[in-house]
Amino acid sequence: MDRVKKVVLAYSGGLDTSVILRWLIETYDCEVIAFVADLGQGEEIDEVEEKARKTGASKVYIEDVREEFVRDYVFPALKGNALYENFYLLGTSLARPLIAKKQIEVARREGADAVSHGATGKGNDQVRFELTYYALEPGIKVIAPWREWNLRSRSDLIEYAEKHGIPVPVTKDKPYSSDRNLMHISYEGGILEDPDREPPEEIFTLTVSPEKAPDRPEYVEIEFREGVPVAVDGIPMRPHELLDHLNRVGGRNGIGRADVVENRYVGMKSRGVYETPGGTILYHAHRHLESITLDREVMHLKDSLVPRFSELIYYGYWFSPEMDVLRALIDESQKNVTGTVRLKLYKGNVIVAGRRSPYSLYSEDYATFEADAVYDQSDADGFIKINALRLKLRKAVEKREGGK
């Protein structure tokens, strides 16, 4: 085993990283520095420093990255309408490159020779963390305990924690794995591993069930500037404050639950349950604003790239040349995506109630069914005949060849 003196661990205080912290010390006989990113996980972070030190960390870095997370990761994904496999708004995927970036910064500051994470050898997060490590610090050593140790299940980790007196937030009765930040909260494991089982209501944290949401709709207006949300109901807000506010608004209206069976990058299918209330509201609002501000061909080109853009985020290629190119294209498309969208929220539904923009390409003069003086309907005759030419030629060949 390579000699390691100092490791910076991406630490959350959850089951995996709590066990990993102690395991690194015992296995590598090294100093472990815990890095905690405050991504908006709320009360989960309150006691994490004390817990890390009691578990053996020599130092604990806790950095508030909420604004950076929303401004530099969530909002760029929103501008590209990122949605993996039609359902997943990529809350966990967007957080990993930021955490890894901050880990590398701490490693440089502390002169650490290695970094570590709590991702399993079956999942996507190992790829997301490590692609970022290598992209930013090519010579760094990476320790991935799940690919090294002899612990094979979360039950094993719980037993290890109990043996070493490490308090953990899960039990054998409730072995759910969750990840929370300002964008979402995700749940995996336990009975959720059976895709035919409905998620128990008790697991949900951010949203009320649609059945228990208010019987009256709630309206919300979101103002955008060049594709970026800047105000809600006329009140300017900083990025993380805006998303936090919409999480509360969406949560009380049952917005943003998703139950997804997705294709992991490593090849297997997995089932995840997500709550993304604010992100869901912003996704719909942005889409509706684009509908009146984007040129048709720009919109179609951009939409054709959404699956690729979403894959790059999901797979962990945030810091890659192809991502740089795609983001430049997306940013160019957003120059006129400025305006306001009004949405009606009702029992889990997000319904557009209006949209307006100083750059709107929608013209009532052209679109009206009433009499107008700007569109000569007879022009459509030649337009249709030109576009029908290839269809007519194809049919002529079929007739010549006897209908074969």
C-alpha positions as CSV (number, residue, x, y, z in Angstrom):
1,M,0.0,0.0,0.0
2,D,1.4,3.4,-1.0
3,R,2.5,5.6,1.8
4,V,0.0,8.4,2.4
5,K,0.7,11.2,5.0
6,K,-2.4,13.4,4.7
7,V,-5.8,12.9,3.1
8,V,-8.6,15.4,2.5
9,L,-11.9,13.5,2.8
10,A,-15.2,14.7,1.4
11,Y,-17.1,14.4,4.6
12,S,-20.9,14.6,5.3
13,G,-21.3,13.1,8.7
14,G,-23.4,10.3,7.2
15,L,-22.9,6.6,7.5
16,D,-20.3,6.1,4.8
17,T,-18.0,9.0,5.4
18,S,-18.1,8.6,9.1
19,V,-16.9,5.0,8.8
20,I,-14.4,6.0,6.1
21,L,-12.8,8.7,8.3
22,R,-11.9,6.1,11.0
23,W,-11.0,3.5,8.4
24,L,-8.5,5.8,6.6
25,I,-6.7,6.5,9.9
26,E,-6.5,2.8,10.8
27,T,-5.6,1.5,7.3
28,Y,-3.2,4.2,6.1
29,D,-1.9,5.5,9.5
30,C,-2.4,9.0,8.1
31,E,-3.7,12.4,9.1
32,V,-7.3,12.9,7.8
33,I,-8.7,16.4,7.1
34,A,-12.5,16.5,6.8
35,F,-13.9,18.8,4.2
36,V,-17.6,19.7,4.5
37,A,-19.4,21.7,1.8
38,D,-22.4,23.6,3.0
39,L,-24.7,23.1,0.0
40,G,-27.9,23.9,1.8
41,Q,-28.4,20.7,3.7
42,G,-29.7,22.7,6.6
43,E,-29.6,21.2,10.1
44,E,-27.6,18.2,8.9
45,I,-24.4,20.4,9.1
46,D,-24.9,21.8,12.6
47,E,-23.0,19.2,14.6
48,V,-20.8,17.8,11.8
49,E,-17.5,19.5,13.0
50,E,-17.7,18.0,16.5
51,K,-18.6,14.6,15.0
52,A,-15.7,14.7,12.6
53,R,-13.2,15.6,15.3
54,K,-14.5,12.9,17.7
55,T,-14.2,10.3,14.9
56,G,-10.5,11.3,14.4
57,A,-10.2,14.2,12.0
58,S,-7.2,16.4,12.6
59,K,-8.8,19.4,11.0
60,V,-12.3,20.2,9.7
61,Y,-13.0,22.6,6.9
62,I,-16.6,23.8,6.6
63,E,-17.2,26.1,3.7
64,D,-20.5,27.8,2.8
65,V,-20.7,27.2,-1.0
66,R,-24.5,27.7,-1.3
67,E,-24.3,30.8,-3.5
68,E,-21.5,29.4,-5.7
69,F,-23.4,26.1,-6.1
70,V,-26.6,27.7,-7.3
71,R,-24.9,30.5,-9.4
72,D,-22.2,28.4,-11.1
73,Y,-23.7,25.0,-11.3
74,V,-27.5,24.9,-10.9
75,F,-28.3,28.0,-13.0
76,P,-26.0,27.0,-15.9
77,A,-27.7,23.6,-15.9
78,L,-31.1,25.4,-15.9
79,K,-30.1,27.5,-18.9
80,G,-29.5,24.3,-20.7
81,N,-32.7,22.7,-19.5
82,A,-30.7,19.8,-18.2
83,L,-32.9,16.8,-17.5
84,Y,-31.4,13.3,-17.5
85,E,-33.6,10.6,-19.1
86,N,-36.6,12.9,-19.0
87,F,-37.1,12.9,-15.2
88,Y,-34.0,13.6,-13.2
89,L,-33.0,17.3,-12.6
90,L,-29.5,16.3,-11.6
91,G,-29.3,17.7,-8.0
92,T,-26.6,15.3,-6.8
93,S,-24.7,15.3,-10.1
94,L,-24.3,19.1,-10.0
95,A,-23.0,19.2,-6.5
96,R,-20.2,16.6,-6.9
97,P,-17.8,18.6,-9.2
98,L,-18.0,21.6,-6.8
99,I,-17.2,19.5,-3.7
100,A,-14.3,17.9,-5.5
101,K,-13.0,21.3,-6.7
102,K,-13.1,22.6,-3.1
103,Q,-11.3,19.4,-1.9
104,I,-8.5,20.0,-4.3
105,E,-8.2,23.6,-3.1
106,V,-7.9,22.4,0.5
107,A,-5.4,19.7,-0.5
108,R,-3.2,22.3,-2.1
109,R,-3.5,24.6,1.0
110,E,-2.7,21.8,3.4
111,G,0.0,20.0,1.3
112,A,-2.1,16.8,1.3
113,D,-1.0,14.0,-1.0
114,A,-4.4,12.3,-1.4
115,V,-8.1,12.9,-1.5
116,S,-10.9,10.5,-0.6
117,H,-14.7,10.2,-1.0
118,G,-17.5,8.0,0.2
119,A,-18.9,6.9,-3.2
120,T,-19.4,3.2,-3.8
121,G,-17.8,1.2,-6.6
122,K,-21.3,0.6,-8.1
123,G,-22.4,4.2,-8.4
124,N,-21.9,7.4,-10.5
125,D,-20.4,9.6,-7.7
126,Q,-17.1,7.8,-7.8
127,V,-16.7,8.9,-11.4
128,R,-17.9,12.4,-10.8
129,F,-15.5,13.0,-7.9
130,E,-12.5,11.4,-9.5
131,L,-12.9,13.0,-13.0
132,T,-12.9,16.3,-11.3
133,Y,-9.9,15.5,-9.1
134,Y,-7.8,14.4,-12.1
135,A,-9.0,17.3,-14.3
136,L,-7.9,19.9,-11.7
137,E,-4.9,18.1,-10.1
138,P,-3.7,15.3,-12.4
139,G,-1.0,14.0,-10.0
140,I,-3.3,13.6,-7.0
141,K,-3.7,10.2,-5.3
142,V,-7.3,9.1,-4.9
143,I,-8.4,6.7,-2.2
144,A,-11.8,5.1,-2.8
145,P,-12.5,2.9,0.3
146,W,-15.5,1.1,-1.2
147,R,-13.1,-0.3,-3.8
148,E,-10.6,-1.4,-1.3
149,W,-12.1,-2.5,2.0
150,N,-13.8,-5.8,2.9
151,L,-17.1,-4.1,4.0
152,R,-19.7,-5.1,1.5
153,S,-23.0,-3.6,2.6
154,R,-24.5,-0.8,4.6
155,S,-25.3,-3.3,7.3
156,D,-21.5,-4.0,7.5
157,L,-20.9,-0.3,7.9
158,I,-23.5,0.0,10.6
159,E,-21.8,-2.8,12.6
160,Y,-18.4,-1.2,12.1
161,A,-19.8,2.2,13.4
162,E,-21.3,0.5,16.4
163,K,-18.1,-1.3,17.2
164,H,-16.1,1.9,17.0
165,G,-18.7,4.1,18.8
166,I,-19.4,6.2,15.8
167,P,-22.9,7.7,15.8
168,V,-24.7,7.4,12.4
169,P,-28.0,8.6,11.1
170,V,-29.3,5.3,9.8
171,T,-30.3,1.9,11.3
172,K,-30.8,-1.5,9.9
173,D,-34.6,-0.8,10.0
174,K,-34.2,2.4,8.0
175,P,-31.2,2.0,5.8
176,Y,-32.1,4.7,3.3
177,S,-29.2,6.6,1.8
178,S,-30.0,10.3,1.2
179,D,-28.2,13.2,-0.3
180,R,-29.5,16.8,0.3
181,N,-28.5,20.2,-1.0
182,L,-30.4,23.3,-2.1
183,M,-31.3,21.7,-5.4
184,H,-32.9,18.5,-4.1
185,I,-32.9,15.6,-1.7
186,S,-32.5,12.1,-3.0
187,Y,-33.3,8.7,-1.4
188,E,-32.0,5.2,-2.3
189,G,-31.7,1.9,-0.6
190,G,-33.9,-0.2,1.6
191,I,-37.3,-1.0,0.1
192,L,-36.7,1.5,-2.6
193,E,-34.5,-1.0,-4.3
194,D,-37.7,-2.7,-5.3
195,P,-39.0,-0.5,-8.2
196,D,-42.5,-2.1,-7.7
197,R,-42.8,-0.7,-4.1
198,E,-44.3,2.7,-3.6
199,P,-42.1,5.1,-1.6
200,P,-43.4,5.4,1.9
201,E,-44.7,8.9,2.7
202,E,-42.5,9.0,5.8
203,I,-39.3,9.5,3.8
204,F,-40.3,12.8,2.2
205,T,-38.7,15.9,3.7
206,L,-39.2,18.9,1.4
207,T,-42.7,18.4,0.0
208,V,-46.2,17.6,1.3
209,S,-48.0,15.0,-0.7
210,P,-50.1,16.4,-3.5
211,E,-53.2,15.1,-1.8
212,K,-52.5,17.2,1.3
213,A,-51.5,20.3,-0.6
214,P,-53.8,23.4,-0.4
215,D,-57.1,23.2,-2.2
216,R,-56.4,26.6,-3.7
217,P,-53.7,27.3,-6.3
218,E,-50.8,29.5,-5.5
219,Y,-49.4,31.9,-8.2
220,V,-45.7,32.8,-8.5
221,E,-43.9,35.1,-10.9
222,I,-40.3,34.5,-11.8
223,E,-38.2,37.1,-13.6
224,F,-35.2,36.0,-15.7
225,R,-32.3,37.9,-17.1
226,E,-30.4,36.2,-19.9
227,G,-31.7,32.8,-18.8
228,V,-30.9,33.3,-15.1
229,P,-33.7,33.8,-12.5
230,V,-33.1,37.0,-10.6
231,A,-36.4,37.8,-8.8
232,V,-39.6,36.2,-7.5
233,D,-42.8,38.1,-7.3
234,G,-40.9,41.3,-8.0
235,I,-38.4,40.8,-5.2
236,P,-34.7,40.6,-6.3
237,M,-32.9,37.7,-4.6
238,R,-29.4,36.2,-4.6
239,P,-29.2,32.9,-6.3
240,H,-29.2,30.6,-3.3
241,E,-31.9,32.7,-1.6
242,L,-34.1,32.5,-4.7
243,L,-33.9,28.7,-4.9
244,D,-34.4,28.3,-1.2
245,H,-37.6,30.5,-1.4
246,L,-38.9,28.5,-4.3
247,N,-38.2,25.2,-2.4
248,R,-40.5,26.3,0.3
249,V,-43.2,27.6,-2.1
250,G,-43.0,24.4,-4.2
251,G,-42.8,22.1,-1.1
252,R,-46.1,23.3,0.4
253,N,-47.8,22.7,-2.9
254,G,-46.5,19.2,-3.4
255,I,-44.2,20.2,-6.4
256,G,-41.2,18.2,-7.5
257,R,-41.5,14.6,-6.5
258,A,-39.9,12.1,-8.9
259,D,-39.6,8.3,-8.7
260,V,-37.0,7.3,-11.3
261,V,-35.3,4.2,-12.6
262,E,-32.3,5.5,-14.3
263,N,-29.3,4.1,-16.2
264,R,-26.1,4.6,-14.2
265,Y,-22.9,5.4,-16.0
266,V,-21.3,2.1,-14.8
267,G,-24.0,0.2,-16.7
268,M,-26.7,-0.9,-14.2
269,K,-30.1,0.5,-13.6
270,S,-30.9,2.0,-10.2
271,R,-34.0,3.4,-8.6
272,G,-34.0,6.8,-6.9
273,V,-36.7,9.0,-5.4
274,Y,-36.2,12.7,-5.6
275,E,-37.7,15.9,-4.2
276,T,-36.8,19.0,-6.3
277,P,-39.5,21.6,-5.6
278,G,-37.7,24.8,-6.5
279,G,-35.8,23.3,-9.4
280,T,-39.0,21.9,-10.9
281,I,-40.6,25.4,-10.8
282,L,-37.6,27.0,-12.4
283,Y,-37.3,24.3,-15.1
284,H,-40.9,25.0,-16.2
285,A,-40.6,28.7,-16.0
286,H,-37.4,28.8,-18.1
287,R,-38.9,26.5,-20.7
288,H,-41.9,28.7,-21.1
289,L,-39.8,31.9,-21.4
290,E,-37.7,30.3,-24.1
291,S,-40.8,29.5,-26.0
292,I,-41.4,33.2,-26.8
293,T,-37.8,34.4,-27.0
294,L,-35.8,31.7,-28.9
295,D,-35.7,31.5,-32.7
296,R,-37.2,28.2,-33.9
297,E,-34.0,26.7,-35.3
298,V,-32.0,27.8,-32.3
299,M,-34.5,26.2,-30.0
300,H,-34.6,22.9,-32.0
301,L,-30.8,22.8,-32.1
302,K,-30.5,23.5,-28.4
303,D,-33.2,20.9,-27.5
304,S,-31.3,18.3,-29.6
305,L,-28.3,18.9,-27.4
306,V,-30.2,18.6,-24.0
307,P,-29.6,14.8,-23.8
308,R,-25.9,15.2,-24.4
309,F,-25.6,18.1,-22.0
310,S,-27.5,16.2,-19.3
311,E,-25.3,13.1,-19.8
312,L,-22.1,15.1,-19.4
313,I,-23.4,16.4,-16.1
314,Y,-24.7,13.1,-14.9
315,Y,-21.5,11.2,-15.9
316,G,-19.2,13.8,-14.2
317,Y,-17.6,15.7,-17.1
318,W,-18.3,19.2,-15.8
319,F,-14.6,20.2,-16.2
320,S,-14.1,18.9,-19.8
321,P,-13.5,20.5,-23.2
322,E,-16.8,19.3,-24.6
323,M,-18.7,20.9,-21.7
324,D,-16.9,24.2,-22.3
325,V,-18.1,24.2,-25.9
326,L,-21.7,23.2,-25.0
327,R,-21.9,25.9,-22.3
328,A,-20.6,28.5,-24.7
329,L,-23.4,27.6,-27.1
330,I,-26.0,27.6,-24.4
331,D,-24.8,31.0,-23.1
332,E,-25.1,32.5,-26.6
333,S,-28.6,31.2,-26.9
334,Q,-29.7,32.9,-23.7
335,K,-28.9,36.5,-24.5
336,N,-32.5,37.3,-25.2
337,V,-34.1,35.0,-22.6
338,T,-35.2,37.8,-20.4
339,G,-38.6,38.4,-19.1
340,T,-41.2,37.2,-16.6
341,V,-43.2,33.9,-16.3
342,R,-46.3,33.5,-14.1
343,L,-47.0,30.0,-12.9
344,K,-49.9,28.4,-11.1
345,L,-49.0,25.8,-8.5
346,Y,-51.6,23.3,-7.6
347,K,-51.4,19.9,-5.9
348,G,-48.1,18.8,-7.5
349,N,-48.8,20.5,-10.9
350,V,-46.9,23.5,-12.4
351,I,-49.1,25.2,-14.9
352,V,-48.1,28.2,-17.0
353,A,-50.4,31.2,-16.5
354,G,-48.6,33.8,-18.5
355,R,-45.2,34.9,-20.0
356,R,-43.9,38.2,-21.3
357,S,-40.6,39.5,-22.6
358,P,-39.2,42.6,-24.2
359,Y,-37.5,40.3,-26.7
360,S,-40.6,38.2,-27.4
361,L,-40.7,36.8,-31.0
362,Y,-44.4,36.1,-30.6
363,S,-46.5,38.5,-32.7
364,E,-50.2,38.6,-32.3
365,D,-50.4,40.5,-35.6
366,Y,-49.1,37.4,-37.4
367,A,-50.6,34.7,-35.3
368,T,-54.2,36.0,-35.1
369,F,-57.1,34.2,-36.7
370,E,-58.7,37.5,-37.3
371,A,-58.1,39.7,-40.4
372,D,-54.6,41.0,-40.7
373,A,-52.5,43.1,-43.0
374,V,-49.0,41.5,-42.5
375,Y,-49.4,37.9,-43.8
376,D,-50.4,36.9,-47.4
377,Q,-51.9,33.5,-47.0
378,S,-51.5,32.8,-50.7
379,D,-47.7,32.7,-50.2
380,A,-48.2,29.3,-48.4
381,D,-49.1,27.7,-51.8
382,G,-45.6,27.8,-53.2
383,F,-44.1,27.0,-49.8
384,I,-46.1,23.8,-49.6
385,K,-45.4,22.8,-53.2
386,I,-41.6,23.2,-52.8
387,N,-41.6,21.2,-49.6
388,A,-43.8,18.5,-51.2
389,L,-41.5,18.1,-54.2
390,R,-39.4,15.3,-52.7
391,L,-42.6,13.5,-51.5
392,K,-44.1,13.7,-55.1
393,L,-40.9,12.4,-56.6
394,R,-40.7,9.4,-54.2
395,K,-44.3,8.5,-55.1
396,A,-43.6,8.8,-58.8
397,V,-40.7,6.3,-58.5
398,E,-43.0,3.9,-56.5
399,K,-45.6,4.0,-59.3
400,R,-43.0,3.5,-62.0
401,E,-41.6,0.4,-60.3
402,G,-45.0,-1.1,-59.9
403,G,-45.6,-0.1,-56.2
404,K,-42.7,-2.2,-54.9
